[in-house]
Amino acid sequence: MFNKKFVFPMLALFTAMGLSGCSSSGPGTGSEHFRTLAQESVDQAEYLPGDFPIPVGAGITFTDGELVGGKKSSMLIFETEESMDALGSTYKEYVKAKELDQGTQIVDSNNLIINGKVQGDYSYSIIGSSLDKKPGGAEVIVTWIEN
């Protein structure tokens, strides 16, 4: 049996290692193409901020929230047709507006990595890549882990 404490960090690590893009991005879209988790009524989005933006029509493929060692952790995975430019600018604006400590912020036409750590509170990461199996599509993995 595996240790749940390492599941989220390992998934994030493997996703970052596997980032590759073989498809071109669609035209950029504005923030009007995004809604919040609360507006989308995402099941089991426990411990993720309710105001976290996701693209309208995103296909949620995984969501989980749990207590591990008395600390909250959440993961959300979704697929979307939004361009990396639209995703990147939306998530950069969200991080800035929420005044979250910013770590890495890399956005190009095929990849997205935004992460940071709020000392004594939580760590977050937003990692996305173009989908080889679905040209023009992207998969995004969001993790929110209490420190």
C-alpha positions in Angstrom: 0.0 0.0 0.0 1.3 3.5 -0.8 1.6 6.5 1.5 -1.0 9.1 0.7 1.2 11.8 2.0 3.4 11.5 -1.1 0.6 11.1 -3.7 0.0 14.8 -4.5 3.7 15.9 -4.6 4.6 12.9 -6.7 1.8 13.5 -9.2 2.9 17.1 -9.5 6.5 16.1 -10.0 5.7 13.5 -12.7 3.4 15.9 -14.5 6.1 18.6 -14.5 8.6 16.0 -15.9 6.2 14.9 -18.6 5.3 18.4 -19.9 5.5 18.4 -23.6 3.5 20.0 -26.4 2.8 18.7 -29.8 -0.2 20.8 -30.6 -0.7 24.4 -31.4 -2.7 26.6 -29.1 -6.0 28.1 -30.2 -6.7 31.8 -30.3 -6.5 33.5 -26.9 -9.7 34.1 -25.1 -10.6 36.5 -22.3 -11.6 35.9 -18.7 -15.2 35.8 -19.7 -14.6 32.2 -20.6 -13.8 31.3 -17.0 -16.0 30.6 -14.0 -15.2 29.8 -10.4 -15.2 26.3 -8.8 -18.2 27.5 -6.7 -20.1 28.6 -9.8 -19.4 25.3 -11.5 -20.5 23.3 -8.4 -17.5 21.0 -8.7 -18.0 17.9 -6.5 -15.3 17.1 -3.9 -13.4 20.3 -4.5 -12.8 20.3 -0.8 -10.0 22.6 0.5 -9.6 24.4 -2.9 -10.5 28.1 -2.9 -14.1 28.5 -4.1 -13.1 31.5 -6.2 -10.5 29.5 -8.2 -11.2 30.0 -11.9 -11.7 27.2 -14.3 -12.6 27.4 -18.0 -16.3 27.2 -18.9 -16.9 23.7 -20.2 -13.8 22.2 -18.7 -14.0 18.5 -18.3 -13.1 17.6 -14.7 -11.2 14.3 -14.8 -10.2 14.1 -11.1 -10.9 15.9 -7.9 -10.0 15.0 -4.4 -9.6 16.7 -1.0 -8.4 15.0 2.1 -6.6 15.4 5.4 -3.2 13.8 5.5 -1.3 13.9 8.8 -3.8 16.6 10.0 -3.1 18.8 7.0 -5.5 19.6 4.2 -4.6 18.8 0.6 -6.5 19.0 -2.6 -6.0 18.1 -6.3 -8.1 19.0 -9.3 -7.4 17.8 -12.8 -9.3 19.1 -15.8 -9.1 19.2 -19.6 -10.0 22.3 -21.6 -10.0 23.8 -25.1 -8.7 27.1 -23.7 -5.3 28.2 -25.0 -2.2 28.2 -22.8 -2.1 32.0 -23.2 -5.6 32.4 -21.8 -4.9 29.9 -19.0 -1.6 31.5 -18.1 -2.9 35.0 -18.0 -5.9 34.0 -16.0 -3.9 32.1 -13.4 -1.2 34.8 -13.2 -3.9 37.4 -12.6 -5.6 35.2 -9.9 -2.3 34.7 -8.1 -1.5 38.4 -8.2 -5.0 39.4 -7.1 -5.0 37.0 -4.2 -1.6 38.3 -3.2 -0.2 34.8 -3.1 3.6 34.4 -2.8 4.8 33.7 -6.3 7.4 31.1 -7.1 7.8 29.8 -10.6 5.7 31.3 -13.4 6.4 29.8 -16.8 3.8 30.1 -19.6 4.4 29.3 -23.3 2.2 28.0 -26.1 2.3 24.4 -24.9 3.1 24.5 -21.1 2.1 26.2 -17.9 3.8 26.1 -14.5 2.7 28.5 -11.8 3.5 27.6 -8.2 4.4 29.2 -4.9 4.3 28.8 -1.1 2.6 31.0 1.5 4.9 30.6 4.5 3.2 28.8 7.4 0.0 28.3 5.4 0.0 26.4 2.1 1.7 25.6 -1.1 0.0 25.6 -4.5 0.8 24.6 -8.0 -1.0 25.0 -11.4 0.6 22.8 -14.0 -0.7 22.4 -17.6 0.4 21.0 -20.9 -1.0 20.5 -24.3 -2.7 17.2 -25.0 -1.1 15.0 -27.6 -4.3 13.0 -27.9 -6.5 16.1 -28.4 -4.9 18.8 -30.6 -5.8 22.2 -29.3 -6.7 20.9 -25.9 -4.9 21.1 -22.6 -4.8 19.3 -19.3 -4.3 21.3 -16.1 -3.4 19.9 -12.6 -4.0 22.1 -9.6 -2.7 21.2 -6.1 -3.3 23.1 -2.9 -1.4 21.6 0.1 -1.5 23.0 3.7 2.1 23.3 5.1 
